[in-house]
């Protein structure tokens, strides 16, 4: 089967006549692969109102902690190097580059004038270019800001998204396509985190060529207030999107969508489970070793694992203020919470708390 191309992607997206093919593609390195991961990294809040970025071992042991000047949100590992990047929380005025082995800070890169970061980013497969979703906050325009790590993280390019409020970005296993969650929510630093356009939101899941910046496909959720925030891609190329519903609390729409075999479809877990999720998903991760996907909701205090093919929920755990999720080698997931808990979840076993720390984990582990 041929490698995914822009032409075949558009044909698949628009007609539904072809599936994304990964044969012959170079798969991206994932944390849970043939070798056990050595560490995970997350942003933390400390008890004295200070903030840091910290690394932990898979068993929950703290490895290092590096102070930062502002609350951070998420980040990404630079492939083939000992570097990890973390972004300040929206509105983020800077991102930090750390030595992932020691925690030493290597760079602090400020956002361009009139722009702010939104907490996420992803590297090109060769580790050279960093793609960071950002907002031009006066006109309310979403962009992907591109930085060249080989030139001290200088700005190299800007890609237009033709939409408002980008959030998470990840790389498709083809190594060429950026997957972007476009939240559709207009904010402005002068108004803190107030949502300014709820009646007119236009969220979407976007596919973008990472070299040209061309938008290859745009998928809209079933309701205009289903803010498309978080995304992940399975090793077989299935794309997942997680929503945060901005409508009335008593309404319980689907909160997860997937794109596969040329079809964009939403997964209904049922009203009872949607109620437990509080209409809000903070993380979604497809495990690279199996057919499981995990999500976490700090609003609902619920983390769950579902089967990627059937959409059936197979495990669920009540974890107050849970948000961060990462895949563990062997098939399980690691879930973090704002109450300092680290919990291991897996198919056919009860959730196990592996660590409790005097910190507040922010929404993501990388």
C-alpha positions in Angstrom: 0.0 0.0 0.0 1.4 3.4 -0.9 2.6 6.0 1.6 0.3 8.7 2.6 0.6 11.7 0.3 -1.2 15.1 0.3 -3.3 14.0 -2.7 -4.3 10.7 -1.2 -5.0 12.3 2.2 -7.3 14.9 0.7 -9.1 12.2 -1.3 -9.5 10.1 1.8 -10.7 13.0 3.9 -13.2 14.4 1.4 -14.6 11.2 -0.2 -14.1 8.6 2.5 -12.9 6.2 -0.2 -9.5 5.4 1.2 -7.9 4.7 4.5 -4.7 6.3 5.7 -1.9 3.9 4.9 1.3 3.7 6.9 3.1 0.9 5.0 6.6 2.1 4.3 6.4 5.1 6.7 8.9 5.7 9.4 7.1 5.5 12.7 7.9 8.1 15.3 9.6 6.9 18.5 7.1 6.5 21.3 7.6 6.3 25.0 6.3 2.8 25.3 8.0 0.9 22.6 10.5 -1.9 22.5 12.5 -0.4 25.3 11.1 0.6 28.7 10.9 4.4 29.1 13.4 5.9 31.5 11.3 8.9 32.6 8.2 11.1 32.2 8.2 14.9 32.5 5.4 17.2 33.8 4.8 20.7 35.1 4.1 21.0 38.8 2.9 23.6 41.3 4.7 23.7 44.7 3.2 24.4 48.1 4.7 27.9 48.4 3.1 29.2 45.1 6.2 28.4 43.1 6.3 26.4 39.9 8.7 23.9 38.3 9.1 21.2 35.7 9.9 17.8 37.1 10.9 14.3 35.8 9.8 11.0 37.3 10.7 7.4 36.7 8.0 5.0 35.7 7.7 3.8 39.3 6.9 7.4 40.4 10.3 8.2 41.9 11.2 11.9 41.4 14.4 12.3 39.3 14.8 16.0 39.0 13.0 19.3 39.5 13.8 22.6 37.7 12.2 25.9 38.8 10.3 28.1 36.3 8.9 31.6 36.6 5.4 30.8 35.7 2.9 27.9 35.7 3.6 25.5 32.8 1.2 23.2 31.0 2.7 20.6 28.7 5.7 20.0 26.4 7.4 17.5 24.1 10.6 15.6 23.9 13.1 16.4 21.2 13.8 13.2 19.2 17.3 11.8 19.4 18.5 14.2 22.0 18.5 14.8 25.8 16.1 17.8 25.5 12.6 18.3 26.6 10.5 21.5 26.0 7.8 22.9 28.2 5.4 25.7 27.5 3.9 28.2 29.9 0.2 27.8 30.5 -2.2 29.8 28.3 -1.6 32.6 27.9 2.0 31.4 27.7 4.6 34.1 27.1 7.5 31.7 26.8 8.7 28.1 26.5 11.7 26.4 28.2 14.2 23.9 27.0 15.7 21.6 29.5 18.3 18.9 29.6 16.1 15.9 30.1 18.7 13.9 32.0 19.8 16.6 34.5 17.0 19.1 34.5 19.3 22.0 33.6 17.6 24.8 31.8 19.2 25.4 28.4 16.9 28.1 26.8 14.0 30.3 27.6 12.3 31.5 24.3 9.7 34.3 24.5 6.7 34.5 22.2 6.7 37.0 19.4 5.1 40.3 20.1 1.3 40.1 19.9 1.4 36.3 20.3 1.2 33.8 23.1 1.6 30.1 23.3 -1.1 27.7 24.4 0.8 25.1 26.3 1.6 22.4 23.6 4.1 21.7 20.9 5.7 18.8 18.9 9.0 18.3 17.1 9.7 17.1 13.5 10.8 13.5 13.4 14.5 14.5 13.0 14.2 16.8 16.0 15.1 20.0 14.2 11.8 21.9 14.0 9.5 22.7 16.9 5.8 23.3 16.0 4.0 25.4 18.6 0.3 26.4 18.4 -0.1 30.0 19.3 -2.6 32.9 19.2 -2.3 36.3 17.7 -4.5 37.7 20.5 -5.6 41.1 19.1 -7.1 39.7 15.8 -7.9 36.4 17.5 -6.0 34.3 14.9 -4.6 30.8 15.5 -1.2 29.9 14.0 1.5 27.3 14.2 4.8 29.0 15.1 7.8 27.0 13.8 11.2 27.2 15.6 14.6 25.9 14.5 16.3 24.0 17.3 19.6 23.9 15.4 19.7 27.7 15.4 19.0 28.3 19.1 15.3 28.0 18.6 15.0 31.0 16.3 11.6 31.5 14.6 11.7 29.8 11.2 8.2 30.0 9.9 4.5 30.7 10.6 1.6 28.6 9.4 -2.0 30.0 9.3 -4.8 27.9 10.7 -7.7 30.0 9.5 -9.4 29.5 12.9 -9.4 30.5 16.5 -7.9 28.9 19.6 -5.5 26.1 18.6 -4.4 23.9 21.5 -2.7 20.5 21.2 -0.6 19.4 18.2 0.9 16.0 17.5 2.7 14.3 14.6 1.1 11.7 12.4 3.3 8.5 12.1 3.8 9.4 8.4 6.3 12.1 9.7 4.8 14.7 7.4 1.3 15.6 8.8 0.6 17.7 11.8 -2.6 16.9 13.7 -4.1 20.0 15.4 -6.9 20.4 17.8 -8.6 23.8 17.1 -10.6 24.7 20.1 -12.5 27.5 18.5 -12.6 29.6 21.7 -11.5 33.2 21.6 -9.6 34.6 24.6 -7.5 37.6 25.2 -4.8 38.1 27.9 -6.5 41.3 29.1 -9.5 39.2 30.1 -7.7 36.4 31.8 -9.3 33.1 30.6 -12.8 34.4 29.9 -14.3 32.8 26.8 -15.4 35.6 24.5 -17.2 33.9 21.6 -19.1 30.8 22.9 -22.2 31.4 20.6 -20.0 31.6 17.5 -17.3 28.9 18.1 -16.0 27.0 15.1 -13.8 24.2 16.5 -12.2 21.6 14.3 -9.7 18.8 13.9 -7.1 19.9 11.4 -4.5 18.0 9.4 -1.6 20.1 8.1 1.4 19.5 5.9 4.4 20.3 8.2 6.6 21.5 5.4 4.2 23.8 3.4 1.7 24.7 6.1 -1.2 23.6 3.8 -4.3 22.5 5.6 -5.1 19.0 4.2 -8.3 18.3 6.0 -10.7 20.0 8.5 -13.3 18.0 10.5 -15.9 19.7 12.5 -17.6 18.2 15.6 -21.3 17.5 15.7 -21.9 20.6 17.9 -20.3 24.0 17.5 -19.5 24.2 21.2 -17.6 20.9 21.3 -14.2 22.5 21.7 -11.6 20.2 20.0 -8.7 20.5 22.4 -6.6 17.4 22.7 -5.4 15.0 20.1 -3.3 11.8 19.6 -2.6 9.3 16.8 -2.3 5.6 17.2 0.5 3.6 15.5 -1.9 2.5 12.8 -2.7 6.1 11.9 -6.1 6.4 13.6 -6.5 10.0 14.8 -8.3 10.7 18.1 -9.7 14.1 19.3 -11.0 14.9 22.8 -13.6 17.6 23.4 -14.5 20.0 26.1 -18.2 21.0 25.8 -19.0 24.6 26.3 -22.8 24.2 26.3 -25.3 23.6 29.1 -24.0 21.3 31.8 -27.1 19.1 31.6 -26.4 18.2 28.0 -24.2 15.2 27.5 -22.8 15.1 24.0 -20.0 12.7 22.8 -16.6 13.8 24.0 -14.3 11.7 21.8 -14.0 11.4 18.0 -11.7 9.4 15.8 -10.7 9.6 12.2 -9.9 6.3 10.4 -10.6 4.6 7.1 -11.7 7.9 5.6 -14.4 8.5 8.3 -14.6 11.0 11.1 -16.9 9.7 13.8 -17.8 10.4 17.4 -17.8 7.8 20.1 -20.7 7.7 22.5 -19.8 6.2 25.9 -23.4 6.6 27.2 -25.0 9.3 29.4 -23.8 7.9 32.7 -20.1 7.9 31.7 -20.4 11.3 30.0 -21.8 12.6 33.3 -18.8 11.2 35.2 -16.5 13.0 32.7 -18.1 16.4 33.4 -18.2 17.3 29.7 -14.4 17.8 29.9 -11.4 15.8 28.8 -7.9 17.0 29.6 -5.8 14.3 28.0 -6.2 11.5 25.4 -3.5 9.0 24.7 -3.6 6.0 22.3 -1.3 3.2 23.6 1.3 2.3 20.9 1.5 -1.3 22.0 -2.2 -2.3 21.9 -5.7 -1.2 20.9 -6.4 0.8 24.1 -7.0 4.6 24.5 -7.0 6.4 27.8 -8.7 9.7 28.8 -8.8 11.8 32.0 -11.1 14.4 33.3 -10.2 16.7 36.2 -13.7 18.2 36.2 -15.3 14.8 36.6 -12.5 13.2 38.6 -12.6 10.2 36.3 -10.0 8.4 34.1 -11.0 5.6 31.8 -9.7 3.2 29.2 -11.6 2.3 26.1 -11.1 -0.1 23.2 -10.1 1.8 20.1 -12.0 -0.4 17.7 -15.3 -0.9 19.5 -15.3 2.3 21.6 -16.3 0.1 24.6 -15.2 1.4 28.1 -13.2 -1.4 29.7 -11.7 0.2 32.8 -12.7 3.3 34.8 -11.3 4.9 38.0 -12.3 7.7 40.2 -9.2 9.9 40.6 -9.9 13.4 41.9 -8.4 16.2 39.7 -6.8 13.7 37.3 -5.6 15.1 34.0 -2.2 13.8 32.8 -2.0 10.5 30.9 1.0 8.7 29.4 1.5 5.2 28.0 3.7 2.8 30.1 5.8 0.0 28.5 3.9 -3.2 28.8 0.4 -1.9 27.9 -0.7 0.1 30.9 -1.2 3.9 31.4 0.2 6.4 34.0 -2.3 9.0 35.2 -1.3 12.1 37.2 -3.5 14.4 39.3 -3.5 17.9 40.6 -3.4 16.4 44.1 0.0 14.9 43.6 -1.1 11.4 42.8 0.4 9.1 40.2 -1.9 6.1 39.3 -1.3 3.1 37.2 -4.2 1.8 35.1 -4.5 -1.2 32.8 -6.9 -3.7 31.3 -8.3 -6.2 33.7 -6.7 -4.8 36.9 -7.7 -2.2 39.5 -6.2 1.2 39.4 -3.0 1.3 41.6 -1.7 4.5 43.2 2.1 4.3 42.8 3.1 7.6 44.3 1.7 10.6 46.3 3.7 13.8 46.3 3.3 17.3 47.9 3.0 18.8 44.4 0.2 19.7 42.0 0.7 18.0 38.6 -0.6 20.1 35.7 -2.6 18.6 32.9 0.0 16.6 31.0 2.8 14.2 31.2 5.3 13.7 28.3 
